[in-house]
Each structure stands twice: as structure tokens, then as C-alpha cells.
Amino acid sequence: MKKIILMTLVMIMFVPMNVNAQNKALEKALKKEYKTKMKEYRKEGWKVFGTSRSLEVALLTHYDKLRTLGETGYEIVGICARYKSDNVGHQAAINNACNTYARNAGSAIKGRIVSDMASNGDDTSAEFDHFYAAYETLVEKEIKGELQESFSIYKVLGNGEKTMQTYFIVNEDAATKARIRAYENALKESEAAQKYAEKVSEFVREGFENE
């Protein structure tokens, strides 16, 4: 009995030490990541856009938001390769991020549906084509209201042109709601999706990370 109590006490003492070590390791890795990213930005000539804050503070704030959200948050980047008007470039970067998310959402659900239906001997891929197209379009529309713009950077290319990258933070809980709204509207236009509504709904609700 005494041995059991002793082992329990050792385990209780060890767990906080282990967690503390993990936190320190993570903090060290984050600092290294931040320094590496800032070095990259400076070397390539990137400047912060649309804020009085420095690029250093904008990036630190971005990382802090991601850390706060934990597993439910991740970033997505919108890009405008060439522009002359800042407003046009910024809006193009926003649209690019929404489009990227929508395509990833469409690809993710298509892969799940095709794989699942094929394993059951159902050949419904052709029937779902219209649904995929409608779903991606609606996701792109719905996700605009859920993406949180974190910060934007730009650099001068020459000849009056610039390039911009806009970083967004995706809250997966909010993104799931956007995908569900898109799914419910796309469902109305697809007999195939209606036939497998419960299964398709399950796929739509599953989270995924944009890379």
C-alpha cells in the first residue's frame, strides 16, 4: 500500500514538470520560428500594410491569436501576385484566400464522398459533379464572413507594381458553420447529395486544415 501511495505521489509530481518542460520547448520553438520568419521578410523586402503597427508586432499578434485558438485555429494566406492599386491588390488577396479555402473544402469532401461511395459499390461520382461546383461557390461566399484578417504585407516589384500576401486566421468552429450553410443550399440542387444527405453532412462537418 505504501509503495502504491509513493508511486502515485511521484506521478503527481512528475506530470507538472513534464508539462512545464513541454511548454518551454514550445516557447523556444515559437521564438525560433518568429526570428526565422522576420529574417525572411526583411531579406525579401516585405513591409506591413494597412496598419500603424510594425511588422514585428503584427506577426507576434498573429502567432498569439493562433496560440489562443489552439487546435481550432489555423492560418490561410491570400495572395495577389501583381497590382498597382492598393485597394485592388488587397481585395484580390482576400478573394484569393476565400477561393483557396473553398477549393480545399470542395476537394476534401469530394475525396471523402468518392472514396466512401466506391467502397460501397456505388458509382455516383458523376451525379455529384454539380453538387461539388455549387458547394465550392457557396463556401467561398459564406467563408468571407468567417475569416479573420490578421495582417497584410507587400513588397515593391518595380514598374509601379507590388505583390501582397494577406494572412487570415480560420476558426474551425466558425468555418464549420459556413460549410454547413453552403452545404444546405447546395443540397437543394443535387438529387445525389439528397440521397446520401446524412453521410454528406457528416463529411461537411468534419474539419480540415489548409496547408
Secondary structure as the mmCIF struct_conf table of DSSP 4:
data_model
#
loop_
_struct_conf.conf_type_id
_struct_conf.id
_struct_conf.beg_label_comp_id
_struct_conf.beg_label_asym_id
_struct_conf.beg_label_seq_id
_struct_conf.end_label_comp_id
_struct_conf.end_label_asym_id
_struct_conf.end_label_seq_id
HELX_RH_AL_P HELX_RH_AL_P1 LYS A 2 GLU A 44
TURN_TY1_P TURN_TY1_P1 GLY A 45 GLY A 45
STRN STRN1 LYS A 47 PHE A 49
BEND BEND1 GLY A 50 ARG A 53
HELX_RH_AL_P HELX_RH_AL_P2 LEU A 55 LEU A 69
HELX_RH_3T_P HELX_RH_3T_P1 GLY A 70 THR A 72
STRN STRN2 GLY A 73 TYR A 83
BEND BEND2 LYS A 84 SER A 85
HELX_RH_AL_P HELX_RH_AL_P3 ASP A 86 SER A 119
TURN_TY1_P TURN_TY1_P2 ASN A 120 GLY A 121
HELX_RH_AL_P HELX_RH_AL_P4 SER A 125 ILE A 143
TURN_TY1_P TURN_TY1_P3 LYS A 144 GLU A 146
STRN STRN3 GLN A 148 GLY A 158
TURN_TY1_P TURN_TY1_P4 ASN A 159 GLY A 160
STRN STRN4 GLU A 161 ASN A 171
HELX_RH_AL_P HELX_RH_AL_P5 GLU A 172 LEU A 187
TURN_TY1_P TURN_TY1_P5 LYS A 188 GLU A 189
HELX_RH_AL_P HELX_RH_AL_P6 GLU A 191 LYS A 195
TURN_TY1_P TURN_TY1_P6 TYR A 196 TYR A 196
HELX_RH_AL_P HELX_RH_AL_P7 ALA A 197 ARG A 205
BEND BEND3 GLU A 206 GLU A 206
#
